[in-house]
Amino acid sequence: MPVLSFVALILPSIQNPLGALPSRFRREQVLIVGCGDVGLRVAAQLAGRVQLRALTSTPDRIDKLRRARIVPLRGNLDDAATLQRLAGIATRVLHLAPPANAQAGEWWRDFRTQALLRALAKRSPARCVVYASTSGVYGDCGGARVTEARPANPATPRAQRRHDAERLMRNFGRRTPPVRTSILRVPGIYGPGRSGGARERLLQNAPVLRAQDDVFTNHIHADDLARALVAAMWRGRAQRTYNANDDTQLKAGDYYDLAADIFGLPRPRRVPRDSAERELSLNSLSFLHDSRRMSNTRLKRELRVVLRYPTVREGLIELAALVKESPSARAKVR
């Protein structure tokens, strides 16, 4: 067989991380930890091409995972003893589980990620581990353009725990033998079926900040995020960080104005920051303290991700069309 033909046979396509490999080369074992909405979207992209497993601590989710062609594994990240079976069962691991919300003592530590990595290290570890972190680790950047080279400056306990998880991931990657670890810093996720979206907020008549107090926010459609995570499992560089956001360059108020126009709803009220602090929940306010414009150049060049929804406009138009299709579809569009 000519050399070029043999190479074409065994190497994955640049269009698809798994390529058209013969089955004996591509029966990867993928473990998803934290298999919620985004994890199920990842599984849908990989179904039939790899063997999928997912860790779950909720018995009610077992049937749902099985219907998605995922083998459920009972375990709890808050109970290290239940994670022992994870050692050596996967060639690639996708870690989507968040840190615990409230912790006594060392509140800035992510003990869940620590327990997971200790379990994985007990036997031959996976080829790669991909972790979905948060863009909140950058802190407030005053609206500046932010690349992955910018030092992290997490200001909230939640972001500090995520930053600790990133540290643990990098240290795990440097073990012997080394493991390729990749970190995706994820901003606001939107898409059908997700709670807390623009339409839901508009229907609640929640206010937004006036122009002089407003902040830049960043976004990613859930399907594009799933595609980015799959790409990172096969193309991510060792101990590398990637901003996982689309091309949108909007302040929060302008985003909700755009959403209102697309959904045919009234634009939200504009209020000063002190009024917003009286009206909004702490969770909603947490997204209005940091202002940054994230660069996704590395995502596109290194992971070769082509966004299906390059800006929120495309994603919101599709969501609005879904709402118009049927009354039952409205429940899927928050």
Secondary structure as GFF3:
##gff-version 3
##sequence-region A 1 334
A	DSSP	alpha_helix	3	10	.	.	.	ID=ss1
A	DSSP	alpha_helix	23	26	.	.	.	ID=ss2
A	DSSP	beta_strand	29	33	.	.	.	ID=ss3
A	DSSP	alpha_helix	37	46	.	.	.	ID=ss4
A	DSSP	beta_strand	51	56	.	.	.	ID=ss5
A	DSSP	three_ten_helix	59	61	.	.	.	ID=ss6
A	DSSP	alpha_helix	62	67	.	.	.	ID=ss7
A	DSSP	beta_strand	71	74	.	.	.	ID=ss8
A	DSSP	three_ten_helix	80	86	.	.	.	ID=ss9
A	DSSP	beta_strand	92	95	.	.	.	ID=ss10
A	DSSP	alpha_helix	111	120	.	.	.	ID=ss11
A	DSSP	beta_strand	128	134	.	.	.	ID=ss12
A	DSSP	three_ten_helix	135	138	.	.	.	ID=ss13
A	DSSP	beta_strand	145	146	.	.	.	ID=ss14
A	DSSP	alpha_helix	157	173	.	.	.	ID=ss15
A	DSSP	beta_strand	180	186	.	.	.	ID=ss16
A	DSSP	beta_strand	188	190	.	.	.	ID=ss17
A	DSSP	alpha_helix	198	203	.	.	.	ID=ss18
A	DSSP	beta_strand	208	209	.	.	.	ID=ss19
A	DSSP	three_ten_helix	211	213	.	.	.	ID=ss20
A	DSSP	beta_strand	216	217	.	.	.	ID=ss21
A	DSSP	beta_strand	219	221	.	.	.	ID=ss22
A	DSSP	alpha_helix	222	235	.	.	.	ID=ss23
A	DSSP	beta_strand	240	243	.	.	.	ID=ss24
A	DSSP	beta_strand	250	251	.	.	.	ID=ss25
A	DSSP	alpha_helix	252	263	.	.	.	ID=ss26
A	DSSP	beta_strand	270	271	.	.	.	ID=ss27
A	DSSP	alpha_helix	273	279	.	.	.	ID=ss28
A	DSSP	alpha_helix	282	286	.	.	.	ID=ss29
A	DSSP	beta_strand	293	294	.	.	.	ID=ss30
A	DSSP	alpha_helix	297	302	.	.	.	ID=ss31
A	DSSP	alpha_helix	312	325	.	.	.	ID=ss32
A	DSSP	alpha_helix	327	330	.	.	.	ID=ss33
###
